[in-house]
Amino acid sequence: MLIQQILLKILTTFQNERTLSAAFHLLKGKRSGQTIHDVGLFQLHAFFGLLPKLSRGQFDEQVDLLFAKNYIIIEENGYYQMTEIGVKQASEALAFRFDGWHYRGNEHIFFARLSLVIQSLSHQAVGVKSFIAIEKDEDVQSKVREFLVKNQFQQRPLQSKVYFEIEQSLDKIQIDEQVKTMIVYRLSGFQEPGLTWQQMAFGFHLSEMDIRLMYCSGLHQWLNEILEHAQNYPYLFDLAQGIRVDLMLTSSANVTANLYKKGHSLEQISLMRRLKLNTIEDHIVELAMNDVNFDIEPFINNADQQKIVNASEDYQTKKLKVLREIIPHVSYFQLRLALAKEANH
């Protein structure tokens, strides 16, 4: 199963230094400082936020299956150990590519917009002006109304042009034909509702979770094609506006970063934003993780940075508690900063 292969890759990359819960939060796309730090530290950007609606019960069920297959050994404290066969299984290449960090679930907003456009155009083509919208979100409906009016949807050419762009762009991307079929099957038209996840799971003889992941991979690759070749797909490009997240910081961290760059101390920012100092420190670590030019020397000198990097390499660990025991005079904040900066090089 695809979900199990992804889980094995995450758990192997964590090098037994994180709990199983860390993998759960990564797949959910939790915006906590620890999860964001793990993304950068272990270079797991691809898998961030792939399953935002994943329940803990569903996650635990997959973990139990990995245990039953002898891929992992579960420890009582929430940690785990990879088995030899588990590491071998994790080394196999994934058949699907993901770009979770850049889309963070927004790919579904793009598809919601497109679905409503297709539904609207298909009804307009047969002269039906009133129908129940497949998408209820007001922001999606507003964007689609703007798109349709701007492009004079009452004229038939828009329908053929949008369909042409869909066909051409899907033909360009290097993904399994089955995934392209899944994407098309999710679209709704006149008297033709899109298939549900359950229907697709039954039809493709796959688990619903794997269907969702394959579909997500397809949307990521499709959006990359549309955004990289905007001149070829002007209508789809319009619908994809605001979907890709190129700002590599969470919105809250971005506010902190701007205040810091204006000369405010972390303590001042904490008071100004009415946030705990630990939260502000999380934001600074996130900044160090994403900005190669960010200077962390105001917080930790070069000598201590090098000590931390050397200790991490010598002891083959990124566990803060272990590193603190080795270098007791540095703080956890300084440890995280040095590791984040090193991971960003």
LUMKOL-591161 format. One line per 2 residues: number of its first residue (from 0); their letters; for each residue x, y, z negated of N, C-alpha, C, CB. Coordinates in steps of 0.05 Angstrom, whole numbers. Glycine has a CB too. Layout:
residues N
NUM	A	X:Y:Z:X:Y:Z:X:Y:Z:X:Y:Z; ...
This chain:
residues 345
0	ML	17:-24:0:0:0:0:17:25:0:-19:0:-24; 8:45:14:24:70:17:27:84:-10:10:89:37
2	IQ	6:85:-26:8:98:-52:29:85:-70:-19:98:-66; 31:59:-68:51:45:-85:79:50:-75:46:15:-84
4	QI	83:52:-48:109:58:-37:118:87:-45:108:56:-6; 99:105:-45:105:133:-53:112:134:-83:81:152:-47
6	LL	97:120:-99:102:118:-128:130:107:-133:81:102:-142; 137:86:-119:163:74:-123:186:94:-116:166:48:-106
8	KI	182:109:-95:202:129:-87:205:150:-109:195:141:-60; 183:159:-119:183:180:-140:197:169:-165:155:190:-147
10	LT	189:145:-174:200:133:-198:229:127:-196:184:108:-206; 237:118:-173:266:112:-168:282:138:-168:270:97:-141
12	TF	271:159:-156:285:184:-155:288:196:-183:270:204:-137; 269:192:-200:270:201:-228:292:188:-244:243:198:-241
14	QN	302:166:-233:325:151:-246:319:144:-275:350:169:-245; 294:136:-280:285:128:-307:288:150:-328:302:104:-316
16	ER	290:175:-318:295:197:-337:269:214:-342:316:215:-326; 248:206:-331:222:219:-336:202:197:-343:213:235:-311
18	TL	180:205:-355:159:186:-361:142:181:-337:141:197:-385; 125:161:-339:106:155:-318:87:179:-314:89:130:-324
20	SA	81:193:-335:64:217:-333:75:238:-315:59:229:-361; 102:240:-314:114:260:-296:107:255:-267:145:260:-300
22	AF	106:230:-259:98:222:-232:69:229:-227:103:192:-227; 52:225:-247:24:232:-245:20:262:-240:8:223:-270
24	HL	34:278:-256:31:307:-253:42:317:-227:46:321:-276; 63:304:-217:75:311:-191:54:306:-168:100:295:-185
26	LK	42:283:-168:22:277:-147:-3:294:-149:14:247:-149; -10:302:-174:-33:320:-178:-27:349:-170:-42:318:-207
28	GK	-1:355:-170:7:383:-164:4:402:-187:-9:393:-141; 9:392:-211:7:408:-235:27:431:-234:13:391:-261
30	RS	17:455:-241:34:479:-238:50:486:-264:17:503:-231; 55:466:-280:70:471:-305:100:475:-298:67:448:-325
32	GQ	114:488:-317:142:493:-313:158:467:-310:153:509:-336; 151:447:-325:165:421:-324:162:408:-297:155:403:-347
34	TI	137:407:-287:132:394:-262:146:409:-239:102:391:-256; 144:435:-239:157:451:-218:188:447:-220:151:481:-222
36	HD	198:445:-244:227:441:-248:234:413:-237:234:442:-278; 218:393:-242:224:366:-232:224:365:-201:203:346:-242
38	VG	206:380:-189:205:381:-160:232:390:-148:183:400:-150; 243:411:-159:268:421:-150:292:405:-158:272:449:-159
40	LF	292:396:-183:314:381:-194:319:354:-180:310:376:-223; 296:341:-173:298:315:-161:291:315:-131:280:295:-175
42	QL	288:340:-120:282:343:-91:258:326:-82:307:335:-75; 236:330:-96:211:315:-90:190:333:-79:201:301:-116
44	HA	198:353:-64:179:372:-52:157:358:-35:194:392:-36; 165:338:-20:146:325:-1:121:315:-15:160:303:13
46	FF	124:305:-40:102:291:-53:85:308:-72:112:267:-68; 93:334:-74:79:351:-93:50:356:-85:94:378:-96
48	GL	31:350:-103:3:357:-98:-11:341:-76:1:385:-91; -1:317:-70:-13:301:-49:-41:291:-56:4:277:-42
50	LP	-46:287:-82:-71:276:-91:-82:293:-114:-69:246:-100; -92:317:-108:-101:335:-129:-124:325:-146:-108:362:-117
52	KL	-140:306:-135:-163:296:-149:-158:268:-161:-187:294:-130; -132:260:-162:-125:235:-174:-131:234:-203:-95:229:-169
54	SR	-146:214:-212:-152:211:-241:-130:194:-254:-180:197:-245; -128:197:-280:-108:182:-295:-114:152:-293:-107:190:-325
56	GQ	-140:145:-292:-147:117:-290:-138:105:-263:-177:113:-292; -141:120:-242:-132:111:-215:-102:108:-215:-141:130:-193
58	FD	-88:127:-227:-59:126:-228:-49:102:-244:-48:152:-240; -61:98:-267:-53:75:-284:-58:49:-270:-68:76:-311
60	EQ	-79:47:-254:-85:23:-240:-63:16:-220:-112:25:-224; -52:36:-207:-30:32:-188:-4:25:-203:-25:57:-171
62	VD	0:37:-226:24:31:-242:22:1:-251:26:50:-267; -1:-7:-259:-5:-35:-268:1:-55:-245:-34:-39:-278
64	LL	-6:-47:-221:-1:-64:-198:29:-66:-192:-15:-53:-173; 44:-43:-196:73:-44:-193:86:-62:-214:85:-15:-195
66	FA	75:-61:-238:84:-79:-260:78:-108:-253:71:-71:-287; 54:-113:-243:47:-141:-236:64:-152:-214:18:-142:-228
68	KN	74:-135:-197:92:-144:-175:121:-145:-183:88:-126:-151; 126:-139:-209:153:-139:-220:171:-118:-207:166:-167:-216
70	YI	159:-95:-199:174:-73:-188:185:-55:-211:158:-57:-168; 169:-54:-233:177:-37:-255:172:-52:-281:162:-10:-255
72	II	186:-43:-302:181:-53:-329:171:-29:-345:207:-66:-343; 147:-31:-357:135:-9:-372:144:-10:-401:105:-9:-369
74	EE	154:12:-411:162:13:-439:140:27:-456:189:28:-442; 141:22:-482:119:32:-500:118:62:-502:123:20:-527
76	NG	141:75:-499:142:104:-503:134:121:-478:170:112:-511; 123:107:-458:114:121:-434:135:122:-412:107:149:-441
78	YY	159:112:-419:181:110:-399:179:83:-385:209:114:-412; 197:78:-367:196:54:-351:224:47:-342:177:57:-326
80	QM	228:24:-331:253:16:-319:248:4:-292:269:-5:-337; 264:11:-272:261:-1:-246:274:-28:-245:273:18:-224
82	TE	262:-47:-233:274:-74:-230:291:-73:-204:253:-96:-229; 307:-93:-201:323:-95:-176:306:-97:-151:342:-119:-177
84	IG	285:-113:-153:267:-116:-130:251:-90:-125:247:-139:-134; 245:-75:-147:231:-50:-144:248:-29:-130:223:-40:-172
86	VK	274:-28:-137:292:-9:-124:295:-16:-95:320:-9:-138; 297:-41:-89:299:-50:-61:274:-42:-45:303:-81:-60
88	QA	251:-46:-57:226:-39:-44:224:-9:-39:202:-49:-60; 233:6:-59:232:35:-57:251:46:-35:239:48:-83
90	SE	271:31:-28:291:40:-8:280:39:20:316:24:-10; 258:25:24:247:22:51:235:49:60:225:1:52
92	AL	239:56:85:231:82:95:200:84:96:242:87:123; 190:108:89:161:112:91:153:116:120:153:137:74
94	AF	131:105:127:121:107:154:107:134:159:101:84:160; 103:149:138:89:175:140:105:197:127:61:173:128
96	RF	103:221:139:117:244:129:98:263:115:133:259:151; 107:276:94:90:294:78:105:321:74:83:281:51
98	DG	89:341:70:100:368:65:83:381:43:99:386:91; 80:367:21:63:375:-1:69:403:-12:64:355:-22
100	WH	95:409:-15:103:434:-28:94:458:-12:133:434:-31; 94:456:14:86:479:31:56:482:34:99:477:57
102	YR	41:461:29:12:462:34:-4:461:8:4:440:52; 4:445:-11:-8:445:-38:-38:442:-38:0:470:-53
104	GN	-48:426:-20:-77:421:-19:-92:440:0:-89:424:-46; -78:461:10:-90:481:28:-97:469:55:-72:505:31
106	EH	-85:446:61:-91:433:87:-121:426:89:-74:407:91; -133:421:66:-162:415:66:-179:440:71:-170:403:39
108	IF	-169:463:65:-183:488:71:-183:492:101:-170:513:57; -160:488:114:-158:490:143:-178:471:156:-129:483:153
110	FA	-179:446:147:-197:427:159:-226:434:154:-191:399:149; -232:446:131:-259:454:125:-268:476:145:-262:464:96
112	RL	-250:495:150:-256:516:169:-261:504:197:-233:536:171; -243:487:205:-245:475:232:-271:458:234:-221:457:238
114	SL	-278:443:214:-302:427:214:-327:444:218:-304:411:188; -328:467:204:-351:484:206:-352:498:234:-351:505:184
116	VI	-329:504:245:-328:515:272:-339:495:292:-299:524:279; -329:470:290:-338:449:308:-368:445:305:-322:423:303
118	QS	-377:443:281:-406:439:276:-422:462:288:-411:437:246; -413:487:284:-427:510:295:-428:510:325:-414:536:284
120	LS	-405:505:337:-404:505:367:-420:482:379:-375:503:376; -420:459:366:-435:437:377:-465:442:376:-428:411:362
122	HQ	-475:456:355:-503:462:353:-510:485:373:-510:471:325; -492:504:376:-497:526:394:-498:515:423:-475:547:392
124	AV	-483:495:429:-482:483:456:-509:471:465:-460:463:458; -524:461:445:-550:449:452:-573:468:444:-553:422:437
126	GV	-567:493:438:-588:512:433:-600:511:406:-608:510:453; -587:498:387:-598:496:359:-585:517:342:-594:467:347
128	KS	-600:537:333:-589:559:318:-588:555:288:-604:584:325; -605:537:278:-607:533:249:-598:505:242:-635:539:239
130	FI	-580:502:222:-571:476:213:-559:479:185:-550:464:232; -557:457:171:-545:457:144:-515:455:147:-557:433:127
132	AI	-501:475:138:-472:476:141:-458:453:126:-460:503:131; -440:440:139:-425:418:127:-407:427:104:-408:403:148
134	EK	-399:453:105:-381:464:85:-396:486:69:-356:476:98; -397:483:43:-412:501:26:-395:524:15:-424:486:3
136	DE	-369:522:16:-352:542:4:-356:569:18:-322:533:7; -361:590:3:-367:616:14:-344:629:29:-377:635:-8
138	DV	-319:624:18:-296:635:32:-292:622:59:-270:630:15; -297:596:61:-295:581:86:-316:592:105:-298:551:82
140	QS	-341:594:96:-363:604:113:-357:632:123:-389:603:98; -346:649:106:-340:677:114:-319:677:135:-331:693:90
142	KV	-298:661:132:-276:660:152:-286:650:178:-254:642:142; -304:630:178:-314:618:203:-333:638:217:-329:592:197
144	RE	-350:652:202:-367:672:214:-351:694:228:-386:685:193; -330:703:215:-312:723:226:-299:712:252:-290:731:206
146	FL	-290:687:251:-277:674:274:-296:672:298:-266:646:266; -320:663:292:-340:659:314:-348:685:327:-364:645:303
148	VK	-354:706:311:-362:731:321:-339:744:338:-371:750:299; -315:743:326:-292:755:340:-287:743:367:-267:753:322
150	NQ	-292:717:369:-286:702:394:-311:697:411:-273:676:387; -332:712:406:-356:711:422:-366:683:426:-351:725:449
152	FQ	-373:670:404:-380:641:404:-404:634:422:-384:632:377; -421:654:428:-444:648:444:-438:642:473:-464:671:442
154	QR	-413:648:480:-404:642:507:-391:614:507:-385:664:518; -398:598:525:-389:570:525:-358:566:526:-401:556:548
156	PL	-343:585:538:-314:581:540:-300:576:513:-302:605:553; -310:587:491:-297:583:465:-298:554:458:-311:600:443
158	QS	-320:541:462:-322:512:455:-301:496:470:-350:502:461; -299:500:496:-280:484:511:-251:491:504:-285:489:541
160	KV	-246:516:498:-219:525:491:-210:513:464:-217:556:489; -228:512:444:-221:501:418:-217:471:421:-243:506:398
162	YF	-234:457:436:-231:428:440:-205:422:454:-255:417:456; -198:440:474:-173:436:489:-149:438:470:-171:456:512
164	EI	-149:458:452:-127:462:434:-124:438:415:-130:488:418; -147:428:405:-146:405:388:-133:381:402:-175:397:378
166	EQ	-142:376:426:-131:354:442:-101:357:447:-146:351:468; -93:381:456:-65:386:463:-47:384:438:-62:413:476
168	SL	-55:396:416:-38:396:392:-36:369:379:-50:416:372; -58:354:379:-56:327:367:-39:309:385:-85:315:364
170	DK	-40:314:411:-24:298:429:6:303:425:-32:304:458; 13:327:416:41:334:413:54:322:388:44:364:412
172	IQ	39:317:367:52:309:342:57:279:342:34:316:318; 80:272:330:89:244:329:78:230:304:120:243:329
174	ID	53:223:305:41:208:283:26:185:294:22:226:266; 20:166:277:6:142:285:-21:149:298:1:123:261
176	EQ	-28:136:320:-54:142:333:-77:137:314:-57:124:358; -74:118:296:-95:112:277:-101:137:259:-87:89:259
178	VK	-80:152:252:-83:176:236:-98:197:251:-56:186:226; -91:201:277:-105:220:294:-135:213:295:-93:221:322
180	TM	-141:187:297:-169:178:298:-183:185:272:-170:148:303; -169:181:249:-181:188:223:-188:218:222:-161:182:200
182	IV	-170:235:232:-175:264:231:-200:271:248:-151:279:243; -202:259:271:-225:265:289:-251:254:277:-221:252:317
184	YR	-249:230:265:-273:218:253:-284:234:229:-266:190:243; -267:251:217:-276:267:195:-292:292:204:-252:276:178
186	LS	-290:299:230:-304:322:240:-333:316:244:-291:331:267; -350:337:241:-379:334:244:-388:350:268:-394:343:218
188	GF	-407:339:283:-419:353:306:-449:352:305:-408:342:332; -462:359:326:-491:358:327:-501:329:325:-501:371:354
190	QE	-516:324:303:-527:298:297:-505:276:295:-547:290:319; -481:285:289:-459:265:286:-442:274:261:-441:264:311
192	PG	-451:266:237:-435:273:213:-408:259:212:-451:266:188; -389:273:201:-363:261:198:-364:237:179:-342:281:188
194	LT	-346:218:182:-345:195:165:-336:202:137:-328:173:177; -347:188:117:-338:192:89:-312:176:85:-360:182:69
196	WQ	-298:181:62:-274:165:56:-281:136:53:-261:176:30; -303:130:41:-311:102:37:-316:88:64:-336:100:20
198	QM	-329:102:82:-335:91:109:-309:85:124:-353:109:125; -290:104:122:-264:100:136:-248:78:123:-248:126:136
200	AF	-249:76:97:-234:54:83:-245:27:93:-237:57:53; -271:25:95:-284:0:104:-277:-5:133:-315:2:101
202	GF	-279:16:150:-274:12:178:-245:6:185:-282:37:193; -226:17:171:-197:13:176:-185:-9:159:-182:39:172
204	HL	-201:-21:141:-192:-42:124:-168:-33:107:-185:-67:140; -171:-9:96:-150:2:79:-163:13:53:-134:25:94
206	SE	-146:18:33:-157:29:8:-164:59:13:-137:27:-16; -183:69:-2:-191:97:1:-167:116:-4:-214:104:-17
208	MD	-150:108:-24:-128:125:-31:-107:127:-8:-114:115:-56; -102:104:5:-84:104:27:-95:119:51:-78:75:36
210	IR	-122:117:55:-134:133:76:-130:163:72:-165:126:78; -134:171:47:-131:200:40:-102:209:45:-139:204:11
212	LM	-83:191:37:-55:199:41:-47:200:70:-37:179:26; -56:181:86:-50:181:115:-62:205:128:-60:155:128
214	YC	-86:211:121:-100:235:132:-85:260:124:-129:236:121; -76:262:99:-61:285:89:-35:288:105:-55:282:59
216	SG	-21:266:109:4:267:125:-2:278:153:16:239:126; -24:268:165:-31:277:192:-37:307:192:-56:262:201
218	LH	-51:317:172:-57:346:171:-31:362:168:-76:352:148; -13:353:152:13:367:148:28:369:175:30:353:127
220	QW	30:347:189:44:348:214:30:365:235:48:319:225; 3:363:235:-13:378:254:-10:408:249:-43:370:251
222	LN	-12:416:223:-8:444:217:19:455:223:-14:449:187; 40:438:219:67:446:226:69:452:256:87:425:218
224	EI	56:435:272:56:439:301:42:465:309:43:415:316; 19:469:297:3:493:303:17:519:295:-25:492:288
226	LE	30:519:271:43:543:261:69:548:275:47:540:231; 83:527:284:109:530:297:106:538:326:125:505:295
228	HA	83:532:338:78:539:366:52:554:369:77:513:384; 50:576:354:26:591:352:16:601:380:30:615:334
230	QN	35:607:398:27:617:424:11:597:440:51:626:439; 15:572:434:1:550:449:-27:545:438:17:525:448
232	YP	-32:553:413:-57:546:400:-68:571:385:-54:522:380; -75:592:400:-84:617:386:-109:614:368:-90:638:407
234	YL	-127:597:376:-152:593:360:-146:577:335:-174:580:377; -132:555:338:-125:539:314:-106:554:296:-112:512:323
236	FD	-89:570:307:-70:586:291:-86:606:274:-50:601:310; -107:618:286:-124:636:271:-137:622:247:-146:648:290
238	LA	-146:598:251:-159:583:230:-139:574:209:-174:559:241; -114:573:216:-93:564:197:-80:586:181:-71:549:213
240	QG	-90:611:184:-78:633:170:-82:630:140:-91:660:179; -59:635:125:-59:634:96:-58:606:85:-83:648:86
242	IR	-54:586:101:-55:558:92:-27:549:82:-64:540:115; -7:555:97:20:547:89:31:566:68:40:546:113
244	VD	43:555:47:55:570:25:85:573:29:48:557:-3; 93:595:40:122:600:45:135:613:21:126:617:70
246	LM	120:626:4:131:636:-21:136:613:-40:111:657:-35; 161:607:-46:168:583:-60:164:585:-91:196:576:-55
248	LT	150:605:-100:144:608:-128:114:607:-133:156:635:-139; 106:598:-156:78:600:-164:71:630:-168:72:584:-190
250	SS	46:637:-165:39:665:-166:48:679:-192:9:668:-163; 45:664:-215:53:676:-241:83:679:-242:43:657:-264
252	AN	98:660:-232:127:662:-232:136:686:-214:140:636:-222; 121:690:-193:128:712:-175:125:739:-188:110:711:-150
254	VT	105:742:-205:101:767:-220:124:771:-239:74:766:-236; 132:750:-253:155:752:-271:180:759:-256:158:725:-287
256	AN	184:746:-233:208:751:-217:210:780:-209:209:733:-193; 187:792:-201:187:820:-192:194:839:-216:160:827:-180
258	LY	183:832:-239:189:849:-263:218:847:-271:170:841:-287; 229:822:-270:257:818:-277:275:834:-258:264:788:-276
260	KK	269:833:-232:285:847:-212:284:877:-215:276:839:-184; 263:887:-229:261:916:-234:276:924:-259:231:924:-238
262	GH	289:904:-272:306:910:-295:295:904:-322:313:938:-294; 272:892:-324:260:885:-350:273:860:-361:230:882:-348
264	SL	277:859:-387:288:835:-400:266:814:-403:300:842:-429; 274:789:-409:254:768:-411:235:774:-435:268:741:-415
266	EQ	246:785:-456:230:792:-480:209:814:-473:248:801:-503; 218:833:-457:200:855:-449:178:844:-431:215:877:-434
268	IS	185:826:-413:166:815:-394:145:798:-410:180:797:-373; 155:784:-430:138:768:-447:116:785:-460:154:753:-468
270	LM	125:808:-470:106:827:-484:87:840:-463:122:849:-499; 98:848:-441:82:861:-420:61:842:-409:100:870:-397
272	RR	68:817:-406:49:798:-393:33:783:-414:64:779:-375; 40:787:-440:26:772:-461:28:742:-458:-3:781:-463
274	LK	52:734:-450:58:705:-447:80:698:-465:65:699:-417; 81:672:-473:103:663:-490:129:665:-476:98:633:-499
276	LN	151:669:-492:177:672:-480:185:646:-465:198:678:-502; 176:623:-475:182:597:-462:170:597:-433:171:574:-478
278	TI	146:609:-430:133:610:-404:149:628:-385:104:620:-406; 159:650:-395:175:668:-379:201:654:-371:181:695:-394
280	ED	213:639:-389:237:624:-383:231:603:-361:248:610:-408; 208:591:-362:200:572:-341:200:585:-314:172:560:-347
282	HI	191:610:-313:190:625:-288:218:631:-278:174:651:-292; 236:637:-296:264:644:-288:277:618:-277:280:655:-312
284	VE	272:596:-289:283:570:-279:272:564:-251:275:547:-299; 246:570:-248:234:566:-221:247:584:-201:204:572:-222
286	LA	253:609:-209:267:627:-191:295:617:-183:270:655:-204; 309:606:-203:336:595:-198:335:571:-179:350:588:-224
288	MN	313:556:-182:309:532:-166:304:539:-136:286:516:-177; 292:562:-131:283:568:-104:299:590:-90:255:577:-105
290	DV	313:607:-105:328:629:-93:358:623:-95:321:656:-106; 370:617:-73:399:609:-73:416:633:-81:407:600:-45
292	NF	406:657:-78:421:681:-85:417:691:-114:415:703:-66; 399:677:-128:393:686:-155:417:680:-174:368:672:-166
294	DI	426:701:-188:449:699:-206:440:692:-234:465:725:-206; 449:669:-244:441:661:-271:462:668:-292:436:631:-271
296	EP	484:681:-284:505:687:-303:496:706:-326:528:700:-288; 476:723:-322:467:738:-345:456:721:-368:446:758:-336
298	FI	450:696:-362:438:678:-381:458:656:-391:413:665:-370; 477:650:-373:496:629:-380:522:633:-364:485:600:-375
300	NN	545:633:-377:570:639:-363:578:616:-345:592:646:-383; 596:622:-326:605:602:-307:617:577:-319:624:615:-287
302	AD	632:582:-341:646:559:-354:625:539:-364:664:569:-376; 605:549:-378:584:531:-388:568:518:-366:566:546:-408
304	QQ	563:534:-345:549:522:-322:564:497:-312:546:543:-299; 590:500:-309:607:479:-299:607:455:-318:635:488:-293
306	KI	608:461:-344:607:439:-364:582:423:-361:609:451:-393; 560:436:-357:534:422:-354:533:405:-329:511:442:-354
308	VN	543:417:-307:543:402:-282:562:377:-284:553:420:-258; 585:381:-296:604:359:-299:592:337:-317:630:369:-311
310	AS	580:346:-339:568:326:-358:546:310:-344:557:340:-383; 530:324:-328:508:310:-314:519:290:-295:491:331:-299
312	ED	541:296:-281:553:278:-262:567:255:-277:573:293:-244; 582:262:-298:598:242:-312:580:221:-326:616:255:-333
314	YQ	558:230:-337:541:212:-352:517:203:-335:531:226:-377; 516:212:-310:495:204:-291:467:208:-304:498:174:-283
316	TK	463:232:-313:437:238:-326:429:267:-322:439:232:-356; 403:272:-322:392:299:-322:374:303:-346:376:304:-296
318	KL	375:284:-365:360:286:-390:371:309:-407:360:260:-405; 353:328:-413:362:352:-428:372:344:-456:340:372:-430
320	KV	358:326:-469:365:317:-496:393:305:-497:345:297:-507; 399:289:-477:426:276:-476:447:297:-471:427:254:-453
322	LR	442:315:-452:462:336:-445:466:355:-468:453:351:-420; 445:360:-484:447:378:-507:465:365:-528:419:384:-519
324	EI	464:339:-531:481:325:-550:510:327:-541:472:296:-553; 515:327:-515:542:328:-504:553:357:-507:543:319:-475
326	IP	536:377:-501:544:405:-502:525:419:-521:543:418:-473; 528:416:-547:509:426:-566:506:457:-568:516:416:-593
328	HV	525:472:-558:524:501:-562:506:515:-541:551:513:-561; 497:500:-520:480:512:-500:451:506:-507:487:502:-471
330	SY	433:524:-498:404:520:-504:391:503:-482:390:548:-506; 367:494:-487:352:479:-467:347:497:-442:326:468:-479
332	FQ	341:522:-447:337:541:-425:362:542:-407:330:569:-436; 385:544:-420:410:546:-404:416:519:-389:434:552:-423
334	LR	409:497:-402:412:471:-389:395:470:-364:405:448:-408; 370:478:-366:351:477:-344:360:496:-321:323:483:-353
336	LA	370:519:-329:379:538:-309:402:527:-293:387:565:-323; 422:516:-307:446:506:-293:439:483:-275:467:497:-314
338	LA	422:465:-284:413:442:-267:397:451:-243:397:422:-284; 379:471:-248:363:481:-226:380:494:-204:342:501:-237
340	KE	399:510:-213:417:524:-194:434:504:-178:435:543:-209; 444:483:-192:460:463:-179:443:448:-158:471:443:-200
342	AN	418:442:-165:400:427:-147:394:444:-122:374:419:-161; 396:470:-125:389:488:-103:412:494:-84:379:514:-114
344	H	436:484:-91:459:488:-74:459:470:-49:485:484:-90
